[in-house]
Structure formats: C-alpha cells, structure tokens
Amino acid sequence: MKNPILKFAGLNALGTALYVALVASLVFYAPHIFGPEEKDTVLIPIAMLLLFVLSASVTSLLVLGRPVLWYLDGKKKDAVSLLLATLGFLFLITFFAFLKLALFAR
C-alpha cells in the first residue's frame, strides 16, 4: 500500500477487530474455561468492569493513539485523515460481520 495513512488505518482497525474478537471469545467461552459461576460472588462484576476498562483503554489506544500523536506533532490534516480512515475500516469490518450474520446464520 503506497498511502501510509491507509496502511496505518487498516492495521489499527484490524488490531481493534482482533482484540474485540479475543475479548468476545473470552466472554463467550468463560463458563467452559472457568467452570460454572459461583453464587453470590462480587468477583464476577469486578472482573467484568475491569475487562471493560481494559478494553476501553486498548481500543482507544489502537484507534486514537497515532492520530493524537500526529495531531500534537502538527500533522493535523494527516491525523484527522487517519482517524476517519480507521473509523471507515472499522465500519467496513462491522458491516461485513453483520452481513455474514444475516446471510449465513440460517
């Protein structure tokens, strides 16, 4: 890819999608990995909130990290372009995920 903005945007979006898939798989398979849930334990909501905070931090870093650095370095136009391109790639990944669900889930 000749355009570095599109390369970085694609990598950011792909990294975010892979991270989301990893977290979703962990949540989906948690009963198989950790066994049946314990009754009346505060650890489950604590773990889920910690996972939420970690996920927000990781995805923020993947989506906003480089654009913020570029913006602070004075590359404002490139920073905005990278952010919009990353969001565009994320939209495409999300669209195709829902399309696959709609077409092949039956």
C-alpha positions as CSV (number, residue, x, y, z in Angstrom):
1,M,0.0,0.0,0.0
2,K,1.5,3.3,-1.1
3,N,-0.5,5.5,1.2
4,P,0.8,5.2,4.8
5,I,-2.4,6.6,6.2
6,L,-4.4,3.8,4.7
7,K,-1.8,1.3,5.9
8,F,-1.9,2.5,9.5
9,A,-5.7,2.8,9.4
10,G,-6.1,-0.8,8.2
11,L,-3.7,-2.0,10.8
12,N,-5.4,-0.1,13.6
13,A,-8.9,-1.3,12.5
14,L,-7.7,-4.9,12.1
15,G,-5.9,-4.8,15.5
16,T,-9.1,-3.4,17.1
17,A,-11.3,-6.1,15.4
18,L,-8.9,-8.9,16.5
19,Y,-8.9,-7.6,20.1
20,V,-12.7,-7.4,20.2
21,A,-12.9,-10.9,18.8
22,L,-10.5,-12.1,21.5
23,V,-12.5,-10.4,24.3
24,A,-15.8,-11.6,22.9
25,S,-14.4,-15.2,22.7
26,L,-13.2,-15.0,26.3
27,V,-16.7,-13.8,27.5
28,F,-18.4,-16.5,25.3
29,Y,-16.2,-19.4,26.5
30,A,-15.8,-18.2,30.1
31,P,-18.2,-20.8,31.6
32,H,-16.2,-23.5,29.8
33,I,-12.9,-22.1,30.9
34,F,-13.7,-21.1,34.4
35,G,-16.4,-23.6,35.2
36,P,-19.9,-22.8,36.5
37,E,-20.4,-19.4,38.1
38,E,-20.2,-19.1,41.8
39,K,-23.3,-18.0,43.6
40,D,-23.3,-14.6,45.4
41,T,-19.8,-13.5,44.5
42,V,-18.7,-10.0,43.9
43,L,-15.7,-11.1,41.7
44,I,-17.7,-11.5,38.5
45,P,-18.9,-7.9,38.3
46,I,-15.4,-6.7,39.4
47,A,-13.8,-8.8,36.7
48,M,-16.3,-7.6,34.0
49,L,-15.8,-3.9,34.9
50,L,-12.0,-4.4,34.9
51,L,-12.3,-6.0,31.5
52,F,-14.5,-3.1,30.3
53,V,-11.9,-0.5,31.5
54,L,-9.0,-2.5,29.9
55,S,-10.9,-2.9,26.7
56,A,-11.8,0.8,26.5
57,S,-8.1,1.6,27.1
58,V,-6.8,-0.8,24.5
59,T,-9.2,0.1,21.8
60,S,-8.7,3.8,22.5
61,L,-5.0,3.3,22.1
62,L,-5.5,1.4,18.8
63,V,-7.9,3.9,17.3
64,L,-6.7,7.2,18.7
65,G,-3.1,6.7,19.7
66,R,-1.3,7.6,16.4
67,P,-3.8,10.3,15.4
68,V,-3.3,12.1,18.7
69,L,0.5,11.8,18.4
70,W,0.3,13.1,14.8
71,Y,-2.0,15.9,15.8
72,L,0.3,17.0,18.6
73,D,3.3,16.9,16.2
74,G,1.5,19.4,14.0
75,K,0.3,16.9,11.3
76,K,-3.3,17.9,11.9
77,K,-4.7,17.1,8.5
78,D,-3.0,13.6,8.4
79,A,-4.2,13.0,12.0
80,V,-7.8,13.6,11.1
81,S,-7.5,11.6,7.9
82,L,-6.0,8.7,9.8
83,L,-8.8,8.8,12.4
84,L,-11.5,8.9,9.7
85,A,-9.9,6.2,7.6
86,T,-9.6,4.0,10.7
87,L,-13.2,4.5,11.5
88,G,-14.1,3.8,7.9
89,F,-12.2,0.5,8.0
90,L,-13.9,-0.4,11.3
91,F,-17.3,0.4,9.7
92,L,-16.5,-2.0,6.9
93,I,-15.4,-4.7,9.2
94,T,-18.6,-4.3,11.3
95,F,-20.7,-4.2,8.2
96,F,-19.3,-7.4,6.8
97,A,-19.6,-9.1,10.2
98,F,-23.3,-8.2,10.3
99,L,-23.7,-9.2,6.6
100,K,-22.2,-12.6,7.4
101,L,-24.6,-13.0,10.3
102,A,-27.6,-12.0,8.2
103,L,-26.7,-14.2,5.2
104,F,-25.2,-17.3,6.8
105,A,-26.8,-17.6,10.2
106,R,-29.8,-19.5,8.9
